[in-house]
Amino acid sequence: MAASHLYKVIFMNQGQIYEIYARSVSQGALFGFVEIEELVFGERTTVVVDPSEEKLKSEFATVKRTYIPLHAVIRIDEVEKQGVSKISDFKGDNVSQFPMPVYTPGKGGDS
């Protein structure tokens, strides 16, 4: 039986850093997006409940597949064990980077 892959995906969303775990990560069919499927969240086997993980779990409750813009992805790691999914604030300057397009079409007539 083949080993099941597990990926940790860290990306930016509206000034916050999201850290989620998924079984499938690929380039996908949409240009400039990373396709993430089969999101994995921790089981409620402990008494302590992490509010940020619960927020993520409710945000992605009905999501079958999500597409993350390529420029928002910070890091994708293949991991052996699942950690805690979380949302954390971006600790940077007071200035946010304006989203940059991944593909910029060439100027007309310069072919």
Buried (B, 14 or more C-beta within 10 A) or exposed (E): EEEEEBBBBBBBEEEEBBBBBBEEBEEBEEEEBBBBBBBBBBEEEEEEEBEBBBEBBEBBEEEEEBEBBBBBBEEBEEEEEEEEBBBEEEEEEEEEEEEEEEEEEEEEEEE
